Amino acid sequence: MNARDGRAPRVARVILSDFRSYPALDLALSGRLVALTGENGAGKTNLIEAVSLFTAGRGLRRADLAEMQRAGGAGGFAVSVAVQGAEDEVRLGTGIERLPDGGLSPRRNRIDGVAVSSPAAFADHLRVVWLTPALDALFTGAAGDRRRFLDRLVLALDARHGARVSAYERALRSRNRLLEDPRPDRAWLEGIEAEAASLGAAVAAARMRMAGPLADLAAGGRDDAAAFPWADLAIEGEIEAIAAADEAAAAERMKQLLRDGRPRDAAAGRALAGPHTSDVKVRHGPKDVAADRASTGEQKALLVGIVLAHARLVASVSGLAPLVLLDEVAAHLDRRRRAALYAALDALGSQVFMTGADPALFGELPGGAEIFSVASGKVAPLG
Ligand SMILES: Nc1ncnc2c1ncn2[C@@H]1O[C@H](COP(=O)(O)OP(=O)(O)OP(=O)(O)O)[C@@H](O)[C@H]1O
């Protein structure tokens, strides 16, 4: 599906109150390409982090909410966005409040002023995908970071995935605690292992449901394939491999792994097998990207390729062309790749927020793009 044929919601206004470096901001946006420029520490990432909160999870820094309240502010913070959809505008709000006893409220989320229990509800109105410098080490860093990245890709499609992963990890922890007892209650142990097994199989199946179509979509001729080649994400996990064909069989296998692994896991204090230990092997053509020592710019181009394919997948599955947040991406691409990126983003139909210290990075942006300068908690059009 061409994203332009579907719904392509656009953030038309961002209002921040006591969010990180912003005491108060009310920013109107008229376009689909938004570039934020300004010196290091100016607040560019803070602004796109605020927008990233309108997804399931904790946003693009994965920070604690308490950390987001402005230092020196009254306590708490509020972020809201006006999202212009195909027919109407909807106001999404999130934040934490300072309570009379001095503590902080739980996160409060609202859609058009009506409370919703979880940020997952925002997915009906807005999907958001992002690429940040934290992902620069994705190919060469720890397996846990690749798993989290994979789960984030799934989460943008299926807002329940976060709860599924947390429930699986909780079940494993309960089972591991039971194993600390030399004579654990057998029925209880089997019950909790069965629960962990079915949750683990569901996590694995959700990953595979995302990875297959992502690869298919990336393989299907992209104009930008020369600039942003496809990096194949091969999930290396036994349970995932089984779950791809049969989730019930994966749950059975996982149950068996837990049962057989009891002595070993008890000694280790953790479960040594299952989808929480899977890895993602990233290949570019016949090459293993980690072992191949691709340059920083080449790795960035591969990451952009993944994000573009993911944005297209989110658009085709959800019917909503996602908002794309690209933090400090442009600076790491050569001129040819920058031009290809801007053309690809323009064709995608998504709204895009980009950051970069140097306004010259955004020189090739198509007409209609808005470039802002960010400084000391203020955002003003450049020009
Ligand atoms: N809770 C907070 N309260 C007040 N200020 C904060 C808070 N959290 C972060 N900041 C400030 O925000 C600034 C960082 O902003 P941000 O990361 O958005 O910068 P940036 O413009 O993206 O810079 P760079 O180009 O270096 O990435 C820092 O000066 C930091 O002290």
The ligand as a MOL file (V3000), in Angstrom:
LIG
                    3D

  0  0  0     0  0            999 V3000
M  V30 BEGIN CTAB
M  V30 COUNTS 31 33 0 0 0
M  V30 BEGIN ATOM
M  V30 1 N 14.5720 17.2420 33.4700 0
M  V30 2 C 15.2730 18.2510 32.9570 0
M  V30 3 N 15.1190 19.5210 33.4200 0
M  V30 4 C 15.7980 20.5500 32.8900 0
M  V30 5 N 16.6820 20.4360 31.8950 0
M  V30 6 C 16.8810 19.2010 31.3920 0
M  V30 7 C 16.1890 18.0630 31.8810 0
M  V30 8 N 16.6000 16.9810 31.1980 0
M  V30 9 C 17.5060 17.4230 30.3080 0
M  V30 10 N 17.6790 18.7480 30.4220 0
M  V30 11 C 18.6080 19.5940 29.6650 0
M  V30 12 O 18.3220 19.4920 28.2910 0
M  V30 13 C 19.5300 19.6580 27.5750 0
M  V30 14 C 19.6850 18.5460 26.5680 0
M  V30 15 O 18.7370 18.7340 25.5950 0
M  V30 16 P 18.7100 17.8310 24.2920 0
M  V30 17 O 19.2320 16.4750 24.5960 0
M  V30 18 O 17.3580 17.9580 23.7440 0
M  V30 19 O 19.7820 18.5930 23.4200 0
M  V30 20 P 19.9950 18.5290 21.8440 0
M  V30 21 O 19.5720 19.8480 21.2920 0
M  V30 22 O 19.3650 17.3230 21.2770 0
M  V30 23 O 21.5800 18.4620 21.8240 0
M  V30 24 P 22.6100 17.5470 21.0030 0
M  V30 25 O 22.8010 18.2520 19.6970 0
M  V30 26 O 23.8140 17.6280 21.8640 0
M  V30 27 O 22.0250 16.1790 20.9140 0
M  V30 28 C 20.6670 19.6120 28.5580 0
M  V30 29 O 21.1490 20.9210 28.7300 0
M  V30 30 C 20.0270 19.1110 29.8170 0
M  V30 31 O 20.6050 19.6560 30.9630 0
M  V30 END ATOM
M  V30 BEGIN BOND
M  V30 1 1 1 2
M  V30 2 1 2 3
M  V30 3 2 2 7
M  V30 4 2 3 4
M  V30 5 1 4 5
M  V30 6 2 5 6
M  V30 7 1 6 7
M  V30 8 1 6 10
M  V30 9 1 7 8
M  V30 10 2 8 9
M  V30 11 1 9 10
M  V30 12 1 10 11
M  V30 13 1 11 12
M  V30 14 1 11 30
M  V30 15 1 12 13
M  V30 16 1 13 14
M  V30 17 1 13 28
M  V30 18 1 14 15
M  V30 19 1 15 16
M  V30 20 2 16 17
M  V30 21 1 16 18
M  V30 22 1 16 19
M  V30 23 1 19 20
M  V30 24 2 20 21
M  V30 25 1 20 22
M  V30 26 1 20 23
M  V30 27 1 23 24
M  V30 28 2 24 25
M  V30 29 1 24 26
M  V30 30 1 24 27
M  V30 31 1 28 29
M  V30 32 1 28 30
M  V30 33 1 30 31
M  V30 END BOND
M  V30 END CTAB
M  END
